[in-house]
Amino acid sequence: MNEQPSSDRRHTRPIIVCADDYGIAPGVSEAIAGLIAAGRLSATSCMTPLPDWKRHAGLLRQTVAAHPADVGLHLTLTDHVPLTDAAGLALAGRLPSMGRLLPRALVRSLPRQAIRDELRAQLDAFEDAWNAPPAYIDGHQHAHVLPGIREVLVGELLARYPSGSVWVRDCREPLARCVRRRTALPKALLISSLGLGLHRLLRRHGLPANDGFAGLHDFSGRVPFRTLMQSFLAGSGPRPLVHVHPGRVDDELRACDVLTTPRETELAYLASPEFAEDLASAGLHPARFADFRHQEPAMSSGNPTDTGSESIR
């Protein structure tokens, strides 16, 4: 499918449709590039510690030159080989699982210098291949919202880039929407609650972020992905972002990640006419962070269970 005509966009609202994990494996990177070229994605988040990032940065550069999209850093602090020694964080040369990282974050025992060094190395690797800063930053498995990581991230952004030039993914989601979706509820509530701390930091320091977040599910396939996406698009917020994980399964992906077959399900849907129909029905079109700059973020009481944005369709 080609990109939505500009005449149609005058009657719809912008939403960032962001594919995570560019650079994790060739089948994922090539699938994401194809969806950007087809106008189905408006952003992708890149895993710079993995070997495929260097191999496929050129493909992404060529794709985005012809089909503009935002390209960001997918800060990777779990499961993979770090770019630094990551002393006190990595074990036997491998970053911890989320199951090990989360408890340490909650008791504020993460090694901030190791996180800072790894963040800087991943940003360097991004800039070396991209010849520019990332348009935004988020986290693999949403690790950027965790205590001890979010503070390092905000501090580095303030020190490294002009204020407001790099966006950050805000992962808060209203409780009512999580409950209505009836899938991955504990996961959604945990991420949204932890995301409140990052949200406050971003507001305090004037760093730009989306205002509306969706895409969390359990990858079980019990609910058809189209049904999930329809719920993600409904009540999406004033400056919304939905994150997805499309890709084709290959040996390199199987060797480094447990998320395999569900990526192909998401790819098939995102490439289908049904996705375009669902966007149109929700009154939305894929857009970039810059399209949000003229829109003020919604006022928030700071409570991740607030449902005020649910009235915005």
Secondary structure, DSSP 4 states (H G I P E B T S, - for coil): -PPPPHHHHTTSEEEEEEEEEETS-HHHHHHHHHHHHTTS-SEEEE-TTSHHHHHHHHHHHHHHHHS--EEEEEE--SSS--SS--TTT-BTTBPPPHHHHHHHHHTT---HHHHHHHHHHHHHHHHHHHSS--SEEEEGGGGGGSTTTHHHHHHHHHHHS-TTSSEE------HHHHHHHTSSHHHHHHHHHHHHHHHHHHHHHT--B-B-EE----S-SSS-HHHHHHHHHTT--SB-EEEE------HHHHHH-S--HHHHHHHHHHTSHHHHHHHHHTTEEE--GGGGTTSPPPP--S-TT--GGGG--
